[in-house]
Amino acid sequence: MVNFALKIGADFENIASLQPQGGCDDPSFSYFFKLKCGSCNEVTQKETCVSLGETVPLPVGKGTTNLIQKCKFCGREGTITMFPGRGYPLTQRLSQAGHDSALMVFDCRGYEPVDFVFGGGWKAESLEGTIFEDIDLSGGEFVEYDEKGQCPVMISNLRAIFKVW
């Protein structure tokens, strides 16, 4: 069992925070990333989708997990279980210091998460308190105008990495 934290970073212009639409523990937010098999080291060709709101029973025992998947190359089965309550938004303070924010922690058995893909479903707050919802970060950046603050806002240079937690 190895726990991995998904850590994200970005450059902010007039942005106070960035997080999934319903917060870091949003049950409907989908995390997309590839998986590296712990047995044969092959990486999946397509991204896998995992969310807190979707659980499946474990094949052995009484618990549940968020994903059970079999490696297409070697046939080994692995699971990914998400741990809510351990993530926090990326803030301006962290961004300016060049630090990343841990959004979610994943318990990975048989797999290692790699190559997180930014998509839709994000929320940002400007320094003036304006909330921008349903942001799609698949293009690598977000640019808008904050009417309340009368200034442009921007999220750029997105980065994501999975770190052993």
C-alpha positions in Angstrom: 0.0 0.0 0.0 1.4 3.3 -1.1 -0.4 6.7 -0.7 0.1 9.3 -3.3 -0.9 12.9 -3.0 -1.9 14.8 -6.2 -0.1 18.1 -5.9 -1.0 21.0 -8.2 0.7 24.3 -8.9 0.1 27.3 -11.1 0.9 30.9 -11.6 -1.8 33.3 -10.5 -2.6 36.9 -11.5 -5.2 38.5 -9.2 -6.4 35.0 -8.1 -6.7 34.1 -4.4 -7.5 30.4 -4.7 -8.1 27.5 -7.1 -9.9 24.2 -6.2 -12.4 21.7 -7.6 -15.9 23.2 -8.0 -17.4 21.7 -4.8 -14.1 21.9 -2.8 -11.3 19.4 -2.5 -13.7 16.7 -1.3 -16.3 17.3 -4.0 -17.9 13.9 -4.6 -18.7 14.7 -8.2 -15.3 16.0 -9.3 -13.5 13.6 -11.6 -9.8 13.1 -11.5 -8.3 11.9 -14.8 -4.8 10.3 -14.9 -2.9 7.4 -16.3 -1.9 4.3 -14.3 1.4 2.6 -14.2 1.2 -1.1 -13.3 3.2 -2.1 -10.3 3.9 -5.5 -11.7 4.9 -5.0 -15.3 5.5 -1.2 -15.3 3.3 -0.6 -18.3 1.4 2.7 -18.4 -2.3 2.7 -19.5 -2.8 4.3 -23.0 -5.9 6.2 -21.8 -6.7 8.2 -18.7 -8.7 6.6 -15.9 -11.4 8.5 -14.2 -11.8 8.3 -10.4 -14.2 10.3 -8.2 -15.2 10.2 -4.5 -18.8 9.7 -5.4 -18.2 6.4 -7.2 -17.4 3.4 -5.1 -17.3 -0.4 -5.8 -17.1 -3.2 -3.3 -13.7 -4.9 -2.8 -13.6 -8.4 -4.3 -12.3 -9.7 -0.9 -13.5 -8.3 2.5 -16.2 -5.9 3.4 -14.7 -2.6 2.3 -15.2 -0.4 -0.8 -12.8 1.4 -3.1 -13.1 4.0 -5.8 -11.6 1.9 -8.6 -10.7 -1.7 -9.4 -8.9 -2.2 -12.7 -7.1 -5.0 -14.3 -3.8 -4.4 -16.2 -4.3 -5.0 -19.9 -0.7 -6.1 -20.3 -0.1 -8.6 -17.4 -3.6 -9.1 -16.1 -2.8 -8.1 -12.5 -5.7 -6.4 -10.6 -5.2 -3.2 -8.7 -7.3 -0.7 -6.7 -7.3 3.0 -6.0 -9.1 4.4 -2.9 -9.4 8.1 -2.3 -9.0 9.7 1.1 -11.1 12.8 1.6 -10.2 15.5 4.2 -6.5 15.7 3.4 -6.5 18.2 0.5 -6.6 21.9 0.4 -7.0 24.6 -2.3 -4.0 26.2 -4.1 -3.7 29.7 -2.7 -2.0 32.8 -3.9 0.5 32.5 -1.0 1.5 29.0 -2.1 1.6 30.0 -5.8 3.8 33.0 -5.2 6.2 30.9 -3.1 6.4 28.4 -5.9 4.8 25.7 -3.7 2.2 23.1 -4.8 -1.0 22.2 -3.0 -2.1 18.6 -2.2 -5.7 18.3 -3.6 -6.4 14.6 -2.9 -4.7 11.5 -1.5 -5.0 8.2 -3.2 -4.2 4.7 -1.7 -2.8 2.8 -4.6 -2.5 -1.0 -4.5 -1.0 -2.5 -7.7 -0.8 0.8 -9.5 1.0 4.1 -9.5 -0.9 7.2 -10.7 0.9 9.3 -13.4 0.1 12.1 -15.8 -2.8 14.0 -14.2 -5.0 15.7 -16.8 -6.6 19.1 -16.0 -10.2 19.4 -17.3 -13.4 21.0 -16.3 -15.1 21.5 -13.0 -12.8 24.0 -11.3 -13.6 27.1 -9.2 -11.4 30.1 -8.6 -11.8 33.1 -6.4 -10.2 36.5 -7.3 -8.4 38.7 -4.8 -11.5 40.9 -4.7 -13.8 37.9 -3.8 -15.4 37.3 -7.2 -16.1 33.5 -7.7 -15.5 32.0 -11.1 -17.2 28.6 -11.5 -17.1 25.7 -13.9 -13.7 26.6 -15.2 -12.2 24.3 -17.9 -8.5 24.1 -17.5 -7.9 21.6 -20.3 -6.5 24.4 -22.4 -3.7 25.0 -19.8 -4.9 28.4 -18.6 -7.8 30.5 -17.5 -8.1 34.2 -18.4 -11.1 36.4 -17.5 -11.9 39.9 -16.3 -13.0 40.6 -12.7 -15.7 43.3 -12.9 -15.7 43.8 -9.2 -12.0 44.3 -8.9 -11.8 45.9 -12.4 -8.7 43.9 -13.3 -7.8 40.8 -15.4 -7.4 37.5 -13.7 -5.3 34.6 -15.0 -4.3 31.1 -14.1 -1.3 29.8 -16.1 1.6 27.4 -16.1 -0.5 24.6 -14.6 1.5 21.7 -13.2 0.6 18.5 -11.5 2.6 15.7 -9.8 1.9 12.7 -7.7 4.1 12.5 -4.6 4.4 9.6 -2.1 2.4 10.8 0.9 
